[in-house]
Amino acid sequence: MENERKVFECRVAGHDLTLRLGNCAVVLFRTNQEVDYLAIDLENEDEQTLRVFNNPSFVRWMAGYRLTKTGDNYDRPQVLNFEGSPDSFRELTGWNPPVIEKEEPNEAEMEMFLDVNTGNLDAEWQGMGET
């Protein structure tokens, strides 16, 4: 069946994930677009939500579009491929996750984004001290 919805399997932050319509969503921001993220409800982890930051190209590919400002309005040009993939996410899986568009990240989202990036920076600093 051509329109069958397929799961999308990936590995993120040490987790093997099976994404399907209903267990994930994309969050796109009009400002601070570098904070765009994928939210995934983890089934085996006390209903925790994993937020995947630092890969806005992947997130926009899953959404099927990105936000661009034109004057006072926002356009939504399609994003059809990711890192050389010839297929859009929808062509590959038969679905796109729900997309939540927000003006800017709230305090909790910004804090999570900064925590992820501060952890990366700490690891880089530690790595530099070992050379």
C-alpha positions in Angstrom: 0.0 0.0 0.0 1.6 3.3 -1.1 0.2 5.5 1.6 1.2 3.2 4.5 2.8 5.0 7.4 6.2 3.6 8.2 8.2 4.0 11.4 11.4 6.0 11.3 14.3 4.5 13.3 17.2 6.6 14.4 19.8 6.8 17.2 19.8 10.0 19.2 21.8 10.7 22.4 22.5 7.0 23.0 18.8 6.1 22.5 17.6 3.8 19.7 14.4 5.5 18.8 11.4 4.4 16.8 9.5 7.4 15.6 5.9 7.2 14.5 3.0 9.5 14.0 1.8 10.3 17.5 5.0 9.9 19.6 6.9 12.9 18.3 6.5 16.6 17.3 8.6 19.3 15.8 8.9 22.8 17.5 9.9 25.6 15.2 10.6 29.2 16.4 10.2 32.4 14.5 13.1 33.9 16.4 16.0 31.9 17.8 15.6 29.4 15.0 18.8 27.6 16.1 16.8 26.3 19.1 14.3 24.4 16.8 13.9 20.9 18.2 12.3 17.5 18.0 10.3 16.3 21.0 9.9 12.6 21.4 7.8 10.8 24.0 9.8 7.9 25.3 7.6 4.9 25.8 9.8 3.0 28.3 11.0 5.8 30.5 8.2 6.9 32.8 6.6 9.1 30.1 9.6 11.3 29.7 10.0 13.6 26.7 13.4 13.7 25.0 14.1 17.0 23.3 16.7 16.8 20.4 18.5 20.1 19.9 21.4 21.1 17.7 20.1 19.6 14.5 17.7 22.2 13.0 18.2 20.8 9.4 17.0 17.4 10.5 14.1 18.9 12.4 13.0 21.0 9.4 13.3 18.0 7.1 11.0 16.1 9.4 8.5 19.0 9.5 8.7 19.4 5.7 9.3 23.1 5.8 11.2 25.9 7.5 10.2 29.4 8.6 11.6 32.4 6.8 10.7 36.1 7.4 9.6 38.2 4.4 8.7 41.7 5.5 6.2 41.4 8.3 5.1 37.9 7.3 6.6 34.4 7.5 6.9 32.1 4.5 7.1 28.3 4.8 9.4 27.0 2.0 9.5 23.3 1.7 12.5 21.2 2.9 12.5 18.2 0.8 15.9 16.6 1.5 18.4 16.1 4.3 22.1 15.4 3.9 21.9 14.0 0.4 18.7 12.0 1.0 16.7 12.1 -2.3 13.4 11.8 -0.5 11.4 14.1 1.7 10.5 12.8 5.2 6.9 12.3 4.0 8.0 10.3 0.9 10.2 8.1 3.1 7.6 7.5 5.9 4.2 8.5 4.6 3.8 11.1 7.4 5.2 14.3 9.0 5.1 14.9 12.8 2.8 17.6 14.1 4.6 21.0 14.0 4.3 23.6 16.8 5.2 27.1 15.7 6.1 29.5 18.4 7.4 33.1 18.4 10.4 32.3 20.7 11.5 29.6 23.1 10.1 29.9 26.6 12.4 30.0 29.6 12.4 26.2 30.1 13.1 25.4 26.4 16.0 28.0 26.4 17.4 26.5 29.6 17.3 23.0 28.1 19.0 24.2 24.9 21.7 26.0 27.0 22.2 22.9 29.2 22.8 20.7 26.2 25.3 23.2 24.7 27.0 23.9 28.0 27.5 20.2 28.4 29.1 20.0 25.0 31.3 23.0 25.8 32.4 21.4 29.1 33.4 18.2 27.3 35.4 20.2 24.7 37.2 22.0 27.5 38.0 18.7 29.3 39.2 17.3 26.0 41.5 20.2 25.5 43.0 19.8 28.9 43.9 16.2 28.1 46.2 17.0 25.2 
